[in-house]
Amino acid sequence: MASLQYVIDSLCSKLTVEQIYEVIQVQLKPGSLKIDEIIPSIRSKDRSLDYDSAKALIQTALEEMAQRGDMKIDGDWIHPVA
């Protein structure tokens, strides 16, 4: 698995690791959501990203966050840790 920083650098995104984590955490506060619901927020922070690039960033960030125990991933659904 590539690190989030590597994916950011590969896509030449202006976003930082911390910004991506923050967007995900803010959107996860109200409860469970689908990965596709985060994409518009990431794209609004970096307008150069297309849909697939934003999704790749999110998926990589989610994998890292899930490994740390910050949330659970179930298919396309992301669940906050209770």
Number of C-alpha atoms within 10 A of each C-alpha: 6 8 14 21 17 13 17 20 13 10 15 11 18 13 16 13 15 11 13 21 15 12 16 23 15 10 14 18 11 9 10 16 18 15 17 14 12 19 22 15 15 23 17 10 15 14 12 14 19 13 13 10 19 24 19 16 24 22 16 19 21 22 18 18 17 17 11 10 11 15 19 19 18 8 8 10 13 19 17 17 12 6
